[in-house]
Amino acid sequence: MAKTYRDIPALTAQEQERFWSKVDKSPGHGPDRDCWIWTASTYDGYGQYRIRENIFRAHRIAFFLTNRQISPILAVCHSCDNEICCNPKHLWQGTYKDNLQDMAQKGRHWMKQHPELIRRGDKHGMTRIPDSEIPKIRQEYAQGVSTRKELAARYGVKLNTIDKIIERRNRKHIP
């Protein structure tokens, strides 16, 4: 089920003025030096702002104030990748999936930045087959010594797990 966001209420002129007073529009911020920086409260890296009794992400409010509409089922994403940016030119609406694809395409996913942190094989807490056994499994199957079903039974795993090992969709890091 898609995430939904709370509707942002219409803001009075005074509330809008108060909101924008917390945004630094001076040049020199962000990757292209044109981000508008949220200077007030933050949570989890994002600006936050209270409207009456509810707290909203600052960039969602900036998008709402500029565009006068905002979908409650779409995320407001940053093209500049600066979580505290409120420059409406840097904000766009997309699904959660769109935002993740944008992140991965730009190489910002933690797995691309820190591949050494990925727990594979013996480093993964749920592994049942040690890394040292993987070449043996592939070799036994390739030489016709054991069937996939026999290998799965011997190692106490599902047939699908053996298939992934043999086809190198799993344990790719092992020759």
C-alpha positions in Angstrom: 0.0 0.0 0.0 1.3 3.4 -0.9 2.3 5.8 1.8 0.0 8.8 2.3 0.9 12.2 3.6 -1.3 14.4 5.8 -3.0 17.3 3.9 -1.3 20.6 4.4 -3.9 23.2 5.4 -4.2 26.5 3.7 -1.8 28.9 5.4 -2.6 32.5 6.3 -0.3 35.2 5.0 1.2 35.5 8.4 2.0 31.7 8.5 3.5 31.9 5.1 5.7 34.8 6.0 6.8 33.0 9.2 7.6 29.8 7.1 9.7 31.7 4.5 11.5 33.6 7.3 13.1 30.3 8.2 14.5 29.7 4.7 17.9 31.1 3.8 17.7 32.0 0.1 21.1 33.5 -0.2 23.4 31.9 -2.9 26.2 29.5 -2.1 24.4 26.5 -0.6 24.1 23.0 -2.0 25.8 21.2 -4.9 25.0 23.8 -7.5 25.2 26.7 -4.9 21.5 27.6 -5.4 19.7 25.6 -2.6 17.4 27.5 -0.2 18.4 26.2 3.2 15.9 25.4 6.0 17.3 27.0 9.1 14.9 25.9 11.8 14.0 22.6 13.3 15.1 19.4 11.6 14.3 15.7 12.2 16.0 12.8 10.5 17.9 15.2 8.2 14.8 17.0 6.9 13.4 20.4 7.9 10.2 20.3 9.9 7.6 22.9 10.5 4.6 23.1 12.8 1.4 24.4 11.4 -1.1 24.7 14.1 -0.9 21.3 15.9 0.7 19.3 13.1 4.3 18.9 12.0 5.1 18.7 8.3 8.3 18.4 6.3 9.5 21.8 5.3 10.2 20.9 1.7 6.6 19.7 1.3 5.3 23.0 2.5 7.6 24.9 0.2 6.3 22.8 -2.7 2.7 23.4 -1.6 3.1 27.1 -1.2 4.6 27.5 -4.6 2.4 25.1 -6.6 -0.8 25.5 -4.6 -1.5 21.8 -4.8 0.2 18.7 -3.6 -0.8 15.1 -3.9 -1.2 13.3 -0.6 0.0 10.0 -2.1 3.2 11.4 -3.8 6.5 12.2 -2.2 8.1 15.6 -2.7 11.6 14.7 -3.9 14.8 16.8 -4.2 16.6 17.0 -7.5 19.5 18.6 -5.6 19.7 15.7 -3.1 19.9 18.2 -0.3 17.4 17.2 2.4 17.1 20.7 3.9 16.6 22.5 0.6 13.3 24.3 0.1 14.0 25.8 -3.3 10.8 25.0 -5.3 12.9 24.7 -8.5 14.6 21.7 -6.9 11.4 19.9 -5.8 9.3 17.5 -7.7 6.5 15.1 -7.0 7.0 11.4 -7.5 6.2 8.0 -6.0 8.4 6.5 -3.3 9.7 4.2 -6.0 10.6 7.1 -8.3 12.6 8.7 -5.4 14.4 5.4 -4.8 15.2 5.0 -8.5 16.5 8.6 -8.6 18.7 7.9 -5.6 20.1 4.7 -7.1 20.6 6.3 -10.5 22.7 9.1 -8.9 24.7 6.5 -6.9 23.5 7.7 -3.5 22.3 4.3 -2.3 24.4 3.2 0.7 25.2 -0.1 -1.0 27.0 1.7 -3.8 28.8 4.1 -1.5 29.8 1.4 1.0 29.8 -2.1 -0.6 32.1 -3.3 2.2 29.1 -3.1 4.6 27.0 -5.6 2.6 26.8 -8.8 4.5 27.3 -11.6 2.0 27.8 -15.3 2.5 29.6 -16.2 5.8 29.1 -12.5 7.0 25.3 -12.8 6.7 23.7 -14.1 9.9 21.1 -16.3 8.1 23.5 -18.2 5.8 23.3 -22.0 6.0 25.9 -22.8 3.5 29.5 -21.7 4.2 31.3 -19.8 1.4 33.9 -22.6 1.3 31.1 -25.0 0.1 29.9 -22.9 -2.8 32.6 -23.9 -5.4 32.0 -27.6 -4.5 28.2 -27.2 -5.1 28.7 -25.6 -8.5 31.3 -28.2 -9.4 29.3 -31.2 -8.3 26.3 -30.0 -10.3 28.3 -29.1 -13.4 29.9 -32.6 -13.4 26.6 -34.3 -12.9 27.7 -35.8 -9.6 24.7 -34.5 -7.7 21.3 -33.2 -8.7 19.9 -29.9 -7.5 17.4 -31.7 -5.4 20.2 -33.9 -3.7 22.3 -30.7 -3.0 19.3 -29.0 -1.5 18.6 -32.0 0.8 22.2 -32.3 1.8 22.6 -28.7 2.8 19.1 -28.4 4.3 18.0 -25.5 2.0 15.2 -25.0 -0.5 15.8 -26.0 -4.2 15.5 -22.3 -5.1 18.6 -21.5 -3.0 20.6 -24.1 -4.8 19.3 -22.8 -8.2 20.5 -19.3 -7.3 23.9 -20.6 -6.3 24.4 -22.6 -9.4 23.1 -19.9 -11.7 25.3 -17.3 -9.9 22.3 -15.2 -9.0 23.4 -15.7 -5.4 27.0 -15.7 -3.9 28.3 -13.9 -7.0 31.3 -12.8 -5.0 32.6 -16.4 -4.9 34.3 -17.8 -8.0 
